[in-house]
Amino acid sequence: MDKRRKVTLMLGTLIAHGAIAAPMTIEVHGKLKPGSDVRVSAFDRAEHWLSKAVGANKRGVSAMASEQRMQAVEIADLAPGNYAIAVYVDENGNGKLDRGMFGIPSEPYGFSRGGGTFGPPDFADALVEHSEAGSTIRIDLK
């Protein structure tokens, strides 16, 4: 096998196994209570939207809010592709998005590309592109 074919085969194997990946940084903007848990989940399929995030734990990643207006949260080693992002701020530390009357969230939340005024946006409406060079996505909390 010639050298060029070996390199092509090796690159194809790396891509197929997700070895070429980069971080996605999500900048969460809005009113944040310092010390609250900012939870971010990325979804790569419509059938998994808001139920099974990409990654080992299927729940996403989190970071403790250190500022009152913006918190950056990084999803490391994310393969290039299109993802829909959901964010919520767990202000009371119970591990879930609390809801009030009529199922309306009582904690701050947001989605990539906005939406979510009368329920979450459709998966396709929330898709953002993530490149192999990495990306930064801004999400404004509601």
Beta strands, then each sheet from edge to edge (+ up, - down):
strand 1: 22-29
strand 2: 37-43
strand 3: 61-64
strand 4: 70-78
strand 5: 81-90
strand 6: 109-111
strand 7: 127-130
strand 8: 135-140
sheet 1: 4+ 1- 8-
sheet 2: 3+ 2- 5+ 6-
sheet 3: 3+ 2- 5+ 7-
end
